[in-house]
Amino acid sequence: FGGRAVIYRFSAANRAMSEVAMVADRGPYTEAYQLYYHQKNVWITEERPEAIRPVAPSESVVTESELIRTEFYADYLRPQDLRHGLSCHLVAANDDVYRLGLLRSKRIGAYGEAEQRLVGRIRTHMRRAVDIAQHVGELKLRSSSGFEALDRLRTAALVVDAEARVRCSNGAAEAVLGQCSALRVSHGRLRGDAEVRRALAA
């Protein structure tokens, strides 16, 4: 597409605090984005994931005349010869939202309708790639030395996230879950009686 491609991952609950640009090292600009300019990125909106357009050119979010008056353009985009963007919503998984961002110079011009349609057609494959990457990450966690140590414990142990989704469990926990009515896993989440729910909430 004649420019750069970046995958953005951020928390749907708190974008400004947790956005991460998943890119190969581009020197000081990557660090500057992570530390400061992600808060100034006028191309990324605060819409709910379900309201986000699948593919959207930057001009549909902020006009060029508005863009060039922003700090984000003056101090971040312009020094890199970047002017036009195209955002592609990939997935909203758990509390994370993933987007593909394409960026290129004024010299090449804005992303046209044909390019937007092409990105829309390959979006399914990119979504699948992100999904696979997440599953591979979980498998790596399960196969890590830390999990091996957890599995050797005689005490039942489960690792759950803030939404009580079970990330991994050892053999002792699997045995307990099969015998204990007060504790169970349903649809991938740890469930239990009132005491268990209070403990999880805490």
C-alpha angles and dihedrals in degrees: 000000000000098000146046131315124210132176112217121201121187142156113264088212097051114011098166094057101043112029114135126190105213100210140132111265110286095177124243094352093063091050091045090053094049093047102040124343096066084074090054098046101124091185094069112074132199095239121140111262092248091054096051117111110241093230123014133169115226090244089067089060102037126006118237091247090054093044096055090056093058130097088231091063099037098048104024115023102033096053087055093046092245122144112144130055140186121199123203119189108220112173143335104215121178103317095333128096120200123201135176113225122197118193133183144161131278087244092067094041138219122325108268129218094263091055091047090052091050092052088048091054095051093041092091091058093047091050089052091050092054090048092051091048090054092051091047089052090054091048090051089052091051092049096046123112089250091061091046089055090048091051091054092058116106088211117086110252133179129180112215133173128230091280092053092252109155110239096177140340135192129237093262090055092050089054092049092048089054093054107030120084093190092061128044144145117239124177089348095305129109111245131185149146124296093280092052092048091052091049092050092048090052 
